Amino acid sequence: MGFGGISIWQLLIILAIIVLIFGTKRIRNLGGDLGSFVKGFKKAVKEEDKSLDDKKED
């Protein structure tokens, strides 16, 4: 069982190397930044949809 020919053990080794290179704090910050980006993007899409709906009603 794997992802495109990559086994779970290979993924774990790659993850361990990434953690060693960047450190857990930097990865955590990157995850938080990505989460903030996704939230902002969803909010912008909702606002755009709402403005388009308002224009259709006029």
C-alpha positions as CSV (number, residue, x, y, z in Angstrom):
1,M,0.0,0.0,0.0
2,G,1.4,3.3,-1.0
3,F,0.9,6.6,-2.7
4,G,2.0,6.5,-6.3
5,G,4.6,3.8,-5.7
6,I,5.9,5.4,-2.5
7,S,5.5,3.2,0.6
8,I,4.4,4.5,4.0
9,W,8.0,3.9,5.3
10,Q,9.4,6.2,2.6
11,L,6.9,8.9,3.5
12,L,7.8,8.6,7.2
13,I,11.6,8.9,6.4
14,I,10.9,12.0,4.2
15,L,8.8,13.6,6.9
16,A,11.6,12.9,9.5
17,I,14.2,14.5,7.2
18,I,12.0,17.6,6.7
19,V,11.5,17.9,10.5
20,L,15.2,17.7,11.0
21,I,16.0,20.3,8.3
22,F,13.3,22.9,9.2
23,G,12.5,22.1,12.8
24,T,9.0,21.6,14.3
25,K,8.5,25.3,15.2
26,R,9.1,26.5,11.6
27,I,6.8,23.8,10.3
28,R,4.1,24.7,12.8
29,N,4.4,28.4,11.8
30,L,4.1,27.4,8.2
31,G,1.0,25.3,9.0
32,G,-0.6,28.3,10.8
33,D,0.2,30.6,7.9
34,L,-1.4,28.2,5.5
35,G,-4.5,27.9,7.6
36,S,-4.8,31.7,7.8
37,F,-4.4,31.9,4.0
38,V,-7.2,29.3,3.5
39,K,-9.5,31.1,5.9
40,G,-8.9,34.4,4.2
41,F,-9.4,32.9,0.8
42,K,-12.7,31.3,1.8
43,K,-13.9,34.6,3.3
44,A,-13.0,36.5,0.1
45,V,-14.8,34.0,-2.0
46,K,-18.0,34.2,0.2
47,E,-17.8,38.0,0.0
48,E,-17.4,37.9,-3.8
49,D,-20.4,35.6,-4.1
50,K,-22.5,37.8,-1.9
51,S,-21.6,40.9,-3.9
52,L,-22.4,39.1,-7.1
53,D,-25.8,38.0,-5.7
54,D,-26.5,41.6,-4.6
55,K,-25.7,42.9,-8.1
56,K,-28.1,40.3,-9.7
57,E,-30.9,41.5,-7.4
58,D,-30.5,45.1,-8.6
